[in-house]
Amino acid sequence: MGKVHRKKLKIFLWILVGVSILTGCWDKVEIEDRAFIALIGIDKFQAASGDKQAVFSSEGDGFNQENRYTVSYAYPNTGMIAQKIEGEPKFIFVSTGEDLFSIRESTNTRLGKVLFLRHMKAIVIGEELAKDEQLFRELMDRIDRSPEIGRKLHLMVTPGLAKDVLDTSTKDEGVLGLYIRDLMQRAGRRARIPDADFGYILRSLHESQTAIIPRVISSKNEFKAAGSGVIRDFRLVGWLGEIETEVLMFMMDRIKASTVDVEMDNLILPLYVTESKAKMKAFEKDGEIIVRFDLKMEADLKRHLFQRLGETDESAYYERLQKEASKMLEHQIVALYKKIQKKFGADLLQVGEYLRKHEPDLWEKVKNDWDNVYRTTKVEADVDLKIRRLGVTM
């Protein structure tokens, strides 16, 4: 072997030794030293009753910190899940502070573990925080910029305190964050929770400064996700109920399957919607902007009245039921559009965005005064619901 080759071999060996010695993760954290956060609750800071000075924490000489947020972190007791130890199914730590980032850093100094957010499933926002435009916008920006938080995260709002949601004890699921994830996935069977993950909420806020956010209600040992909160101009302006949310999902064409209850002949008849296709159009007619919703739906009749024979075998009966169901949905669509328009002034259905994309000439005329023009738009609805099948009998 020549001298040159021996020199190259020595260099290669030194490189190999160096790589072996220096390889490592400078920020490595052992898995048992991590707190895998599944759920976070964020509230607007509220001082204790009669404690007006608690808003500020002071160290003297002008070193003051304003407490603006209260953040509650929940992570599971992995030892209990693995059935190795007994105790509470989850741990909750609460911190207050001026900024979400500083709160997280200060929490890490209080725990024996490092907060790990990459497996987080949901964030719950308290009502008072959602009503505060400044705090809500800061919160959305912080979440949006975080590389640890995915767009499929479930962002939810609760009437009351978010911390109370984290305190809920669920009997069939120890990890509340996973429970929320599974609950939202099952919600597609009956769309009384909006199909709106964090990515959708962000896009909606960017486009129209409005959004719809799933609502969560909790008590000591019961958890319910139903209805929605309405965001306009980056703050909570009101609520929609369960049925209203369901109708809104039909209008937005964001529904997979659901059940519609129709009253006819003093009977409540459940129609299971198996297919729904909605189209929205906005156009000018006689100097007014008309917003029109056309829905085509297919459904199964799941129940009637026991031993009521003959009548339900006639096609005329089902034609009448189809008309009643279509008429009911048309009325609900018109009423809901007017409520969102008049009461909230929130363009949840992205009418302005539709005009910008599909009617640019009309949009140029109204875009500078769209908030006021939107409140004067007229609404029309046409629903064509067909009953395809009857429920199975055994």
ChimeraX attribute file (.defattr): number of C-alpha atoms within 10 A of each C-alpha:
attribute: neighborCount
match mode: 1-to-1
recipient: residues
	/A:1	5
	/A:2	6
	/A:3	8
	/A:4	8
	/A:5	10
	/A:6	11
	/A:7	11
	/A:8	11
	/A:9	12
	/A:10	11
	/A:11	12
	/A:12	12
	/A:13	12
	/A:14	12
	/A:15	12
	/A:16	11
	/A:17	11
	/A:18	11
	/A:19	11
	/A:20	10
	/A:21	9
	/A:22	8
	/A:23	8
	/A:24	9
	/A:25	7
	/A:26	6
	/A:27	6
	/A:28	7
	/A:29	11
	/A:30	9
	/A:31	11
	/A:32	10
	/A:33	13
	/A:34	16
	/A:35	22
	/A:36	22
	/A:37	23
	/A:38	25
	/A:39	26
	/A:40	26
	/A:41	24
	/A:42	26
	/A:43	23
	/A:44	23
	/A:45	19
	/A:46	16
	/A:47	14
	/A:48	10
	/A:49	7
	/A:50	7
	/A:51	9
	/A:52	10
	/A:53	10
	/A:54	15
	/A:55	18
	/A:56	15
	/A:57	13
	/A:58	13
	/A:59	9
	/A:60	7
	/A:61	6
	/A:62	7
	/A:63	8
	/A:64	11
	/A:65	14
	/A:66	15
	/A:67	20
	/A:68	20
	/A:69	21
	/A:70	24
	/A:71	23
	/A:72	24
	/A:73	23
	/A:74	24
	/A:75	26
	/A:76	21
	/A:77	20
	/A:78	17
	/A:79	12
	/A:80	15
	/A:81	14
	/A:82	9
	/A:83	9
	/A:84	8
	/A:85	11
	/A:86	11
	/A:87	9
	/A:88	11
	/A:89	18
	/A:90	19
	/A:91	15
	/A:92	15
	/A:93	14
	/A:94	15
	/A:95	17
	/A:96	24
	/A:97	21
	/A:98	16
	/A:99	18
	/A:100	20
	/A:101	12
	/A:102	12
	/A:103	18
	/A:104	17
	/A:105	12
	/A:106	14
	/A:107	21
	/A:108	14
	/A:109	10
	/A:110	11
	/A:111	13
	/A:112	11
	/A:113	17
	/A:114	21
	/A:115	18
	/A:116	16
	/A:117	20
	/A:118	13
	/A:119	16
	/A:120	22
	/A:121	23
	/A:122	25
	/A:123	22
	/A:124	24
	/A:125	28
	/A:126	22
	/A:127	20
	/A:128	21
	/A:129	25
	/A:130	26
	/A:131	18
	/A:132	14
	/A:133	16
	/A:134	12
	/A:135	20
	/A:136	19
	/A:137	15
	/A:138	13
	/A:139	18
	/A:140	15
	/A:141	12
	/A:142	13
	/A:143	17
	/A:144	16
	/A:145	9
	/A:146	11
	/A:147	9
	/A:148	12
	/A:149	17
	/A:150	18
	/A:151	14
	/A:152	14
	/A:153	17
	/A:154	24
	/A:155	20
	/A:156	24
	/A:157	28
	/A:158	25
	/A:159	16
	/A:160	17
	/A:161	22
	/A:162	29
	/A:163	24
	/A:164	16
	/A:165	27
	/A:166	24
	/A:167	18
	/A:168	15
	/A:169	20
	/A:170	15
	/A:171	8
	/A:172	8
	/A:173	12
	/A:174	19
	/A:175	21
	/A:176	26
	/A:177	24
	/A:178	17
	/A:179	18
	/A:180	23
	/A:181	18
	/A:182	12
	/A:183	15
	/A:184	21
	/A:185	11
	/A:186	12
	/A:187	20
	/A:188	17
	/A:189	16
	/A:190	17
	/A:191	26
	/A:192	27
	/A:193	26
	/A:194	25
	/A:195	23
	/A:196	23
	/A:197	20
	/A:198	22
	/A:199	15
	/A:200	16
	/A:201	21
	/A:202	18
	/A:203	13
	/A:204	21
	/A:205	18
	/A:206	11
	/A:207	12
	/A:208	19
	/A:209	18
	/A:210	25
	/A:211	28
	/A:212	29
	/A:213	27
	/A:214	26
	/A:215	26
	/A:216	23
	/A:217	18
	/A:218	20
	/A:219	12
	/A:220	12
	/A:221	11
	/A:222	12
	/A:223	19
	/A:224	13
	/A:225	21
	/A:226	21
	/A:227	23
	/A:228	27
	/A:229	26
	/A:230	23
	/A:231	26
	/A:232	22
	/A:233	15
	/A:234	21
	/A:235	23
	/A:236	24
	/A:237	16
	/A:238	14
	/A:239	20
	/A:240	22
	/A:241	14
	/A:242	19
	/A:243	16
	/A:244	21
	/A:245	24
	/A:246	26
	/A:247	21
	/A:248	24
	/A:249	21
	/A:250	24
	/A:251	23
	/A:252	18
	/A:253	15
	/A:254	18
	/A:255	26
	/A:256	18
	/A:257	18
	/A:258	20
	/A:259	20
	/A:260	21
	/A:261	14
	/A:262	18
	/A:263	14
	/A:264	12
	/A:265	7
	/A:266	7
	/A:267	11
	/A:268	14
	/A:269	20
	/A:270	17
	/A:271	24
	/A:272	23
	/A:273	23
	/A:274	17
	/A:275	15
	/A:276	20
	/A:277	16
	/A:278	18
	/A:279	13
	/A:280	18
	/A:281	15
	/A:282	20
	/A:283	16
	/A:284	13
	/A:285	8
	/A:286	6
	/A:287	7
	/A:288	12
	/A:289	17
	/A:290	17
	/A:291	17
	/A:292	17
	/A:293	21
	/A:294	16
	/A:295	21
	/A:296	15
	/A:297	18
	/A:298	18
	/A:299	23
	/A:300	17
	/A:301	21
	/A:302	15
	/A:303	15
	/A:304	14
	/A:305	10
	/A:306	6
	/A:307	6
	/A:308	9
	/A:309	9
	/A:310	7
	/A:311	10
	/A:312	13
	/A:313	10
	/A:314	10
	/A:315	10
	/A:316	11
	/A:317	11
	/A:318	17
	/A:319	14
	/A:320	12
	/A:321	22
	/A:322	21
	/A:323	15
	/A:324	16
	/A:325	24
	/A:326	22
	/A:327	17
	/A:328	16
	/A:329	22
	/A:330	21
	/A:331	15
	/A:332	17
	/A:333	23
	/A:334	16
	/A:335	14
	/A:336	18
	/A:337	24
	/A:338	18
	/A:339	15
	/A:340	19
	/A:341	20
	/A:342	13
	/A:343	12
	/A:344	18
	/A:345	18
	/A:346	25
	/A:347	23
	/A:348	23
	/A:349	21
	/A:350	17
	/A:351	17
	/A:352	22
	/A:353	16
	/A:354	16
	/A:355	19
	/A:356	15
	/A:357	10
	/A:358	14
	/A:359	16
	/A:360	13
	/A:361	11
	/A:362	15
	/A:363	17
	/A:364	11
	/A:365	10
	/A:366	15
	/A:367	16
	/A:368	10
	/A:369	9
	/A:370	15
	/A:371	15
	/A:372	12
	/A:373	14
	/A:374	19
	/A:375	17
	/A:376	15
	/A:377	18
	/A:378	17
	/A:379	16
	/A:380	16
	/A:381	19
	/A:382	17
	/A:383	21
	/A:384	17
	/A:385	23
	/A:386	20
	/A:387	19
	/A:388	13
	/A:389	13
	/A:390	15
	/A:391	11
	/A:392	8
	/A:393	6
	/A:394	2
